[in-house]
Amino acid sequence: MPRRQKAKNKSKFGHVAIAGRPNAGKSTLLNALLGTKLAIVSAKPQTTRSSIMGVATEKEGQIVFFDTPGIHRSDTLINRRMMQSVRASLEGKDLLLYVADAKMLSASGEVPEEEKQALDTLRRARDANAVPAFLVLNKVDLIDDKRLLLPRLEAFQSVFEFDELFPVSASKGEGVAALKRAILARLPEGEARFEEDYLTDMPEKNIAAEVVREQILRLTGEEVPHSVAVIVEKWEDKSNVTVVQASIVVEREGQKPILIGANGAMIKKIGTGARIQLEEMLGRKFFLELFVKVKPKWRENESFLNELGWQNTSEGK
């Protein structure tokens, strides 16, 4: 399990949900707030498929963050499961963060209709629990003319009455420290509930599966990413190495050679990248063996989604 640097004199404690549209940079923000990598990231939307819990322990207090899948249309079983995870993660929190991509707005700062629909999901959670909500306008480093930021912030505020507004660049770390200070200021007083070096409740097997999937998202084209799942079939801790066997599951036979590559070059590249990342995150040696399997229409297969860990069938719309 990843560990964090210790801190003392904690006085605040609370739970904070991170929500937003796909590809807004929620997972990048989570990693920046934690000060270490936990959630996988890629340039492709819907990288995060389930809620990820990460604990940040500071001298002022302890924050339990929940990264969530991007808010999107629930047109398939897997998407309904993802949206159910979003709604569950927004419930009972002390503070809500809504992450928006600054580049997605027009020069006038007009909020797109998809963003307004996503904000409706946040509004229902905020109103049900009477908790504060912050706007985190992300990727501001990609806006050359900073005078355009104020109209964008004002446009969001006209659609949803946020308690505070924060322009940040999660990838560059700009504005993240100020955001964290504001979060701590809003949290209730309380004692820490986790050890000072605790980072996440995610099992190491799940971390390994996500790291493999991250490499697939980065190295393959649009033909594969959304139809791929990773299952750890074997995990054996030996004295000097952890042996892992994992299956990469795709929906169509034509996707299998894409992942394997000529003479196994692609799957070797995926495995090497994932092994290096795992060793950096978990601090020990790994031997990683990957296989590719075909399971048609797995994203609509309830029993298979349960096998992946999404057992809750209260799907909603």
LODRENTOR-179917 format. One line per 2 residues: their letters; for each residue x, z, y of N, C-alpha, C. Coordinates in steps of 0.001 Angstrom, whole numbers, plus 500000, padded with zeros to 6 digits. Each point is the difference from the previous one (the first is absolute). Layout:
a> X/Z/Y/X/Z/Y/X/Z/Y  ...
// end
This chain:
mp> 500844/500000/498800/499156/500000/501200/500879/500000/501250  499713/499145/500989/500786/500002/501241/499923/501346/500708
rr> 501069/500379/500680/500058/501282/500717/500246/499773/501472  499617/500997/500793/500182/499895/501439/500870/501127/500506
qk> 500547/499806/501185/500806/501038/500636/499133/501205/500343  500557/501184/499860/499227/501216/500221/499794/500291/501481
ak> 498909/500725/500293/499708/500413/501372/499457/501422/499968  499972/500659/501171/499578/501396/500055/498961/500197/501097
nk> 499438/501223/500024/499110/500442/501074/498791/499089/500167  499286/499728/498913/498821/499148/500051/498816/500790/500530
sk> 499227/499398/500895/498836/500677/500552/498746/499144/499972  500139/498698/499756/498846/499107/499954/499905/499384/498609
fg> 498758/499738/499574/499796/499307/498727/498714/499185/500087  500037/498761/499484/498788/499198/499996/500160/498709/499232
hv> 498850/499352/499773/499936/498744/499255/499654/498864/500961  500731/498910/499890/499860/498868/500917/499869/498716/499195
ai> 498934/499237/500249/499788/498719/499331/500480/498864/500889  500627/499008/499382/500479/498806/500700/499163/498823/499525
ag> 499247/499371/500912/499105/498905/499636/500236/498805/500914  499403/498874/499633/500135/498799/500814/499769/498757/499178
rp> 500073/498857/500640/499829/498715/499327/501230/499690/499139  499852/499071/499035/501164/499604/499201/501140/499475/500876
na> 501218/500335/499604/501211/499488/500640/500211/500517/501426  499377/501128/500330/500192/500581/501333/501282/500817/500085
gk> 500594/500324/498847/501226/500790/499997/499776/501465/499679  498927/500309/499269/499687/501399/499679/501084/500636/499129
st> 500435/499282/498966/501011/500563/499104/501349/500133/500697  500321/499047/500849/501235/500111/500785/499938/501217/500913
ll> 498836/500254/500581/499829/501180/500844/500137/501277/499181  499385/500039/498808/500137/501183/499147/501468/500292/499722
na> 500758/498978/499602/501419/500198/499714/500754/500501/501226  499653/499466/501175/500662/500432/501235/499662/501456/500322
ll> 498767/500397/499799/499592/501377/500275/500632/500983/499009  500203/499539/498764/500629/500849/498991/501515/500056/500160
gt> 500560/498973/500632/501451/499931/500129/500689/499540/498740  499249/499459/499063/500554/499482/498749/499006/499011/499410
kl> 500464/499154/499101/499102/499019/499413/499208/500609/498854  498681/499849/500067/499110/500391/498912/499089/498843/499618
ai> 499290/499448/501001/499060/498913/499740/500718/498661/500008  499600/499106/499079/500588/498668/500002/499440/499206/501172
vs> 500796/499055/500482/499585/499178/501135/500344/498547/499713  499202/499103/500572/500297/498566/499932/499250/499323/501133
ak> 500307/498734/500210/499333/499235/501052/498624/499524/499565  499661/500191/498731/498722/499523/499470/498928/501067/500167
pq> 498752/499603/500338/498924/500976/500169/499621/500656/498679  499337/501156/500103/499505/500755/498849/501116/500406/499045
tt> 501166/500316/500575/501092/500505/499177/499641/501350/499405  499404/500898/500815/499581/501317/499528/498641/499882/499325
rs> 499906/500476/498746/498766/499869/499236/499285/501321/499786  500662/501107/500213/499369/501308/499837/500626/500967/500997
si> 499339/501139/500185/500489/500982/500957/501323/500594/499539  500933/500165/500941/501315/500567/499717/500190/501229/500870
mg> 500309/501130/499363/500192/501245/500737/501483/500255/500245  500339/500314/501252/501375/500327/500349/500032/501200/500925
va> 500924/500915/499770/500080/501248/500766/501211/499984/500921  499759/500229/501280/501070/500128/500987/500098/501465/500412
te> 501161/500606/499790/500213/501400/500362/500952/500059/501183  499507/500530/501108/500779/500137/501226/500085/501471/500364
ke> 500834/500337/500964/500126/501404/500392/498704/500515/500630  499200/499081/500565/498739/500415/500630/498852/500121/499004
gq> 500131/499374/498838/498909/500055/499043/500128/498952/498912  498959/499882/499213/499990/499084/498860/498784/499076/500098
iv> 500261/498697/499861/498942/498991/500088/499887/499302/498661  498772/499928/499471/499740/499270/498762/499321/498685/500371
ff> 500745/498900/499862/499486/498681/500357/499386/499318/498780  498980/499169/500263/499386/499180/498965/499955/498556/500477
dt> 500875/499177/499435/499981/498566/500276/498875/499376/499181  499305/499020/500555/498835/499419/499327/500101/498478/499941
pg> 499274/499387/499067/499935/498532/499991/499384/499475/501297  500293/498757/500320/499422/499399/501190/498487/499853/499879
ih> 499297/500257/501087/498538/499882/500006/499628/498516/499990  499243/499572/498988/499704/498586/499797/498660/499858/499296
rs> 499571/498765/499809/498735/499732/499322/500102/500358/498522  498931/500631/499483/499988/500425/498598/499314/498928/499151
dt> 500688/498865/499767/499378/498879/499312/500361/499920/498520  500875/500889/499505/500343/500050/498588/500042/501457/499570
li> 500057/500228/498683/500035/501368/499498/501228/500736/500507  501167/499369/499955/501214/500673/500469/499906/500316/501488
nr> 499402/499098/500790/499849/500269/501429/499028/501151/500253  498942/500087/499166/499070/501120/500154/500682/501312/499658
rm> 500872/499966/498991/500748/501210/499662/500938/500384/501146  500640/499003/500600/500908/500274/501106/499255/500592/501188
mq> 498836/499448/500318/499233/500514/501133/499449/501393/499721  499664/500275/498742/499566/501345/499656/501131/500993/500217
sv> 501233/499572/499695/501174/500834/500244/500180/500270/501487  499748/498985/500832/500103/500180/501451/499003/501051/500474
ra> 498733/499840/499615/498967/500925/500468/500280/501429/499530  500442/500140/498755/500303/501341/499486/501158/500631/500768
sl> 500987/499183/500364/501175/500522/500706/499680/500401/501433  498950/499424/500583/499624/500335/501371/499183/501287/500076
eg> 499470/500442/498877/499138/501178/499997/500821/501293/500070  499496/500957/500761/500568/501339/500008/501380/500134/500602
kd> 500401/499054/500832/501337/500059/500605/499926/500698/501360  501151/500454/500466/500076/500668/501302/500223/499015/501140
ll> 500490/498805/499669/500307/498993/501013/500006/498628/499341  499524/498989/500724/499993/498629/499505/500894/499134/500871
ly> 500849/499202/499376/500817/499019/500708/499486/498612/499666  499726/499202/501018/499608/498610/499773/501138/499105/500475
va> 500582/499251/499077/501141/499144/500304/499503/498578/500206  500366/499399/501127/499624/498630/500325/501240/499186/500335
da> 499981/498748/499622/501103/499082/500264/499858/499449/501414  500949/500328/500867/499921/499559/501402/499997/498488/500119
km> 500582/499293/499042/500090/498535/500075/498676/499322/499726  499062/500708/499358/498762/499359/499568/498985/499840/501125
ls> 500245/500607/501132/499073/499901/501119/500379/498848/500907  499020/499472/500702/500261/498943/500963/500707/500573/501216
as> 500463/499124/500864/500717/500448/501199/499131/500907/500871  498687/499771/499967/499096/500839/500784/499751/501343/499341
ge> 500433/500131/498738/499821/501259/499293/498678/500111/499276  499285/498876/499807/498706/500047/499329/500168/500407/498538
vp> 499177/500925/499547/500071/500501/498635/499239/499065/499063  500624/499483/498947/499313/499093/499066/498849/500692/499279
ee> 499059/499203/499524/498824/500534/499326/500375/500774/498744  500993/499521/499241/500421/500715/498786/500526/501391/500337
ek> 500673/500106/501143/500519/501295/500433/498850/500927/500368  498972/499464/500650/498842/500818/500362/499286/500528/498766
qa> 499899/499163/498967/499367/500444/498759/500811/501104/499334  501319/499863/500049/500853/501052/499435/499851/501299/500791
ld> 499879/499889/501307/499819/501185/500834/498668/500695/499712  499008/499251/499545/498733/500619/499606/500202/500953/498822
tl> 500873/499611/499058/500320/500883/498880/500655/501281/500501  500913/499859/500944/500652/501173/500580/499002/500852/500768
rr> 499097/499358/500719/499018/500730/500818/499110/500872/499122  499572/499462/498862/499153/500780/499103/500728/501239/499493
ar> 501274/499852/499677/500789/501146/499529/500228/501007/501116  500295/499505/501209/500249/500894/501133/498731/500785/500359
da> 498872/499308/500041/498755/500658/500380/499540/501003/498945  500263/499697/498723/499564/500884/498918/500785/501305/499997
na> 501250/499954/500455/500858/501178/499924/500380/500587/501351  499615/499301/501094/500289/500474/501357/501474/500327/500175
vp> 500860/499014/499690/501446/500188/500109/500566/498992/501001  501151/500292/500594/500601/499054/500946/500523/498754/499291
af> 500100/498910/500755/500517/498734/499482/500969/499409/501017  501151/499538/499528/501014/499373/500844/500051/498510/499693
lv> 500208/499195/501041/500337/498591/499810/501517/499862/499969  500514/499351/498974/501428/499693/499918/500132/498482/500078
ln> 500331/499491/501176/500171/498562/500195/501420/499642/499573  500096/499387/498838/501286/499792/499353/500582/498619/500319
kv> 501277/499840/499689/500751/498752/500151/500133/499579/501470  500075/500980/500894/500109/499682/501426/501358/499389/500330
dl> 500971/500142/499096/501305/499376/500234/499912/498479/499966  498916/499477/499414/499814/498551/499911/499245/499437/501193
id> 499602/500858/500930/499331/499572/501237/501053/499933/501096  500367/498798/500411/501067/499839/500991/499615/500553/501364
dk> 498790/499699/500439/499535/500462/501307/499259/501319/499825  500647/501116/500289/499407/501314/499776/498804/500259/500909
rl> 499819/499185/501023/498819/500155/500849/498723/499681/499242  500127/499312/498864/498833/499652/499191/499519/501165/499138
ll> 500815/501057/499906/499616/501113/499140/498814/500782/500547  499976/500240/501297/498917/500787/500578/498635/499355/499774
pr> 499826/498664/500236/498696/499397/499701/499597/500151/498533  500974/499944/499115/499687/500164/498573/499533/501422/499694
le> 500697/500975/500551/499592/501393/499812/498607/500249/500583  499753/499475/501184/498695/500185/500645/498888/499321/499225
af> 500298/498847/499399/498991/499286/499221/499575/500825/498790  500957/500592/499306/499658/500850/498860/499210/501218/500447
qs> 500394/500568/501136/499315/501190/500493/498559/499684/500389  499725/498771/500406/498635/499605/500356/499114/499837/498762
vf> 500620/499758/498846/499257/499825/498751/499842/501326/499263  501019/500851/500085/500014/501276/499286/500653/501031/500911
ef> 499339/501112/500209/500525/501021/500915/501047/500860/499281  501249/499554/500072/501098/500746/499384/500374/501193/500866
de> 500518/501030/499345/500443/501188/500727/501353/499780/500664  500870/499210/499353/501296/499670/500590/500428/498621/499525
lf> 500819/499330/500819/500455/498640/499713/501529/499981/499953  500548/499319/498977/501454/499985/499834/500496/498595/499670
pv> 500717/499348/500918/500682/498754/499648/501297/500333/499263  500189/499424/498808/501187/500312/499210/500530/498737/499326
sa> 501224/500105/499529/500552/499041/499053/500468/500808/498801  499189/500009/498947/500335/500801/498825/501290/499512/499353
sk> 500218/498694/499987/501200/499451/499358/501270/500354/500765  499888/500131/501327/501161/500358/500829/500084/501497/500289
ge> 498937/500730/499702/499975/501433/500277/499622/500346/501419  499627/499008/500788/499667/500242/501411/498640/500679/500132
gv> 499968/501106/500707/498748/500722/500242/499549/500885/498856  500720/500000/498883/499576/500775/498827/500169/501498/500237
aa> 501090/500406/500633/500226/501427/500258/498922/500574/500909  499620/499246/501035/498945/500465/500905/498666/500105/499270
lk> 499732/499034/499110/498772/500038/499210/499976/501233/499110  501117/500294/499348/500045/501165/499111/499800/501298/500772
ra> 500583/500093/501185/499801/501209/500818/498528/500170/500358  499333/498897/500338/498581/500070/500354/499146/500382/498799
il> 500378/499508/498821/499273/500358/498780/500102/501505/499757  501211/500532/500068/500195/501430/499781/499224/500833/501016
ar> 499950/499524/501228/499277/500736/501039/498511/500096/499702  499455/498993/499304/498569/499961/499702/499625/500749/498722
lp> 500967/500270/499148/499689/500620/498715/499691/501487/500168  499184/500541/499113/499701/501442/500074/501200/500836/499584
eg> 500005/501245/500419/501048/500910/499570/499826/500289/498511  501119/500141/499325/499924/500291/498575/501372/499984/499369
ea> 500092/500643/498841/501252/500057/499275/500155/498762/499118  501228/499614/499779/500281/498857/499134/499498/500275/498584
rf> 499506/498970/499361/499493/500135/498634/500920/499344/498974  501046/499351/500476/500938/499347/499101/501413/500501/500282
ee> 500847/499932/498988/501396/500346/500182/500629/499108/501064  501043/500509/500632/500573/499309/501150/500623/498653/499648
dy> 500387/499808/498732/500600/498734/499603/499022/499100/499253  498703/500362/500009/498978/499219/499290/499646/498753/500806
lt> 499872/498880/499315/499674/498745/500688/498656/499423/499599  499698/499927/498692/498781/499314/499572/499524/500521/498655
dm> 498709/499793/499727/499448/500329/498688/499983/498787/499079  500547/498871/500459/499999/498793/499195/500964/500148/498820
pe> 499532/499825/498765/500900/500083/498847/501109/498952/500081  501151/500317/499437/501126/499079/500054/499679/498674/499312
kn> 499169/500023/498950/499592/498753/499341/499262/499089/500981  499145/500596/500823/499263/499213/500987/500926/499445/501066
ia> 500985/500816/500402/500986/499528/500972/500741/498794/499438  500405/500074/498727/500713/498888/499368/499144/498745/499966
ae> 498720/500141/499637/499109/498842/499950/499840/499364/501372  499882/500826/501033/499840/499484/501351/501273/499310/500498
vv> 501154/500545/499644/501270/499395/500414/500164/498617/499358  499616/499874/498728/500045/498684/499352/499049/499042/500703
re> 498810/500471/500311/499013/499127/500672/500493/499583/501382  500702/500882/500691/500548/499651/501307/500981/498838/499889
qi> 500837/500033/498985/500944/498897/499815/499281/498694/499715  498927/500057/499234/499215/498797/499715/499391/499449/501280
lr> 499454/500884/500822/499403/499575/501264/501027/499333/500907  501215/500498/499975/501042/499467/500884/500585/498683/499488
lt> 500062/499837/498662/500758/498887/499440/499158/498817/499543  498705/500202/499806/499154/498903/499528/499111/499476/501119
ge> 499416/498843/499782/499157/499366/501009/498575/500496/499952  499128/499294/500695/498603/500397/500116/499232/499865/498693
ev> 500556/499302/499013/499307/499753/498747/499824/501261/499160  500877/501007/500196/500032/501133/499081/499516/501330/500579
ph> 500423/500426/501203/499923/501411/500399/498696/500730/499754  498843/499449/500407/498756/500758/499900/499472/500074/498574
sv> 500543/499207/499096/499524/500020/498623/501021/500643/499071  500858/500856/500532/501020/500651/499188/499798/501514/499987
av> 500189/500585/498829/499992/501453/499845/501211/500372/499158  500453/501243/500132/501158/500461/499237/499626/501295/499283
iv> 500275/500045/498700/499733/501188/499192/501287/500444/499321  500357/501255/500167/501172/500555/499313/499586/500354/498573
ek> 500599/499332/499028/499657/500195/498594/500862/501079/499348  501236/500167/500466/500924/500961/499392/500834/500651/501090
we> 500184/501302/499878/500839/500766/500938/500758/501038/499190  501295/499879/499961/500816/500911/499199/501193/500483/500824
dk> 500019/501303/500276/501107/500609/500733/501106/500378/499029  501142/499347/500121/501159/500330/499188/501006/500767/500858
sn> 501096/500414/499395/500961/500846/500705/500624/499309/501206  500232/498686/499897/500689/499299/501084/499213/498847/500601
vt> 498781/499763/499499/499214/498871/500493/498533/500194/499629  499112/499465/500836/498575/499962/499680/499642/498581/499580
vv> 499452/499855/498795/499651/498694/499447/498520/499730/500269  499720/498879/500642/498637/499645/500367/499689/498596/499501
qa> 498858/499868/499337/499472/498693/499644/498667/499831/500713  499821/498888/500676/498781/499769/500767/499469/498595/499760
si> 498682/499893/500000/499340/498705/499845/499478/499523/501342  500300/498756/500333/499434/499343/501175/498807/499187/499515
vv> 498825/500329/500486/498772/499368/499526/499490/499007/501039  499747/498765/499547/499447/498957/500868/498715/499481/499381
er> 499277/499175/500755/498690/499535/499549/500034/498632/499320  500996/499182/500313/500011/498632/499472/501338/499684/499336
eg> 499937/499165/498962/501210/499601/499276/501001/499321/500928  499491/499251/500987/500877/499279/500917/500824/500906/500891
qk> 499577/501269/500128/500749/500942/500834/501184/500614/499256  499956/499966/498676/501051/500617/499192/501366/499350/500227
pi> 500110/498650/499948/501323/499405/500249/500513/500205/501422  499093/500199/500957/500437/500276/501374/500769/501313/500044
li> 499480/501004/499303/500632/501314/499999/501268/500033/499149  500006/499242/498930/501183/499987/499139/501117/499171/500629
ga> 499645/498823/500549/500991/499145/500638/500827/499229/498997  500809/499071/500496/500864/499176/499148/501035/500876/499309
ng> 499988/499968/498671/500934/500801/499200/499909/501494/500309  498807/500445/500398/499794/501419/500276/500577/500484/501315
am> 500345/499057/500915/500674/500390/501243/499119/500857/500901  498703/499657/500114/499126/500735/500914/499738/501419/499511
ik> 499664/500162/498718/499700/501349/499510/501246/500876/500038  501178/499392/499814/501248/500754/500121/500199/500467/501439
ki> 499682/499124/500955/500144/500347/501411/499018/501110/500377  498765/499903/499502/498997/501037/500246/500474/501335/499435
gt> 500485/499971/498758/500451/501221/499347/501188/500635/500680  500966/499183/500403/501189/500535/500670/499632/500663/501327
ga> 499156/499325/500791/499577/500568/501276/499238/501290/499827  499114/500037/498997/499211/501201/499753/500886/501145/499505
ri> 500961/499700/499120/500890/501036/499474/500820/500638/501129  500551/499175/500873/500797/500518/501117/499139/500895/500899
ql> 498782/499552/500277/499102/500773/500859/499626/501327/499348  499717/499972/498709/499643/501226/499286/501155/501002/500024
ee> 501203/499505/499781/501163/500892/499993/500214/500636/501367  499729/499251/501060/500128/500556/501354/498920/501045/500268
ml> 498772/499738/499540/498883/500894/500279/500038/501266/499154  500342/499868/498725/499901/501119/499067/501337/500634/499657
gr> 501094/499389/500458/501292/500648/499914/500620/500105/498623  499749/499027/499134/500649/499981/498689/500032/498570/499463
kf> 500695/499799/498888/500166/498675/499421/498759/499584/499208  499665/498704/500086/498868/499459/499257/500418/498778/499195
fl> 499395/499840/498833/500048/498754/499238/498568/499484/499968  499762/498858/500623/498642/499477/500182/499847/498687/499258
el> 498997/499949/499130/499704/498795/499230/498574/499555/500322  499846/498730/500371/498709/499478/500426/499488/498928/499050
fv> 498678/499986/499788/499323/498991/499205/498839/499449/500817  499589/498769/499728/498868/499396/500697/498873/499750/498994
kv> 498797/500477/500337/498826/499821/499154/498885/499327/500794  499122/499300/499312/498865/499335/500633/498715/500710/499579
kp> 499215/500441/500982/498700/500610/499737/498998/499365/500964  499241/498985/499526/499092/499269/500884/498999/500925/500710
kw> 499829/499748/501286/498997/500683/500830/500120/501522/499942  501223/500520/499966/500155/501449/499905/499466/500727/501225
re> 499963/499315/501146/499515/500657/501221/498503/500290/499957  499289/499388/499043/498570/500264/499809/499745/500767/498708
ne> 501062/500510/499375/499900/500695/498713/500021/501503/500242  498850/500636/499841/499870/501426/500340/500909/500865/499146
sf> 500073/499744/498687/500825/500831/499131/501486/499861/500346  500423/498797/500386/501401/499811/500362/500315/500691/501323
ln> 499086/499930/500960/500208/500710/501263/500067/501504/499767  499204/500490/499044/500087/501418/499642/501369/500329/499424
el> 500544/499076/499205/501327/500197/499427/501062/500080/501094  499774/499267/501091/500928/500043/501128/499873/501285/500814
gw> 498931/500769/499722/499831/501266/500686/498846/500040/500971  499178/498948/500018/498853/499963/500901/498734/500246/499200
qn> 499808/501281/499574/498886/500308/499119/498682/500155/500727  500021/500333/501285/498772/500298/500715/499169/498749/500163
ts> 498788/500017/499500/499139/498818/500043/498962/500060/501110  500090/500986/500883/499095/500063/501146/500523/499028/501038
eg> 499637/498723/499847/500697/498957/500725/499483/499742/501396  498711/500128/500208/499466/499693/501317/500153/498541/500353
k> 499762/499691/501273/500102/498619/500465/500917/499934/501195
// end
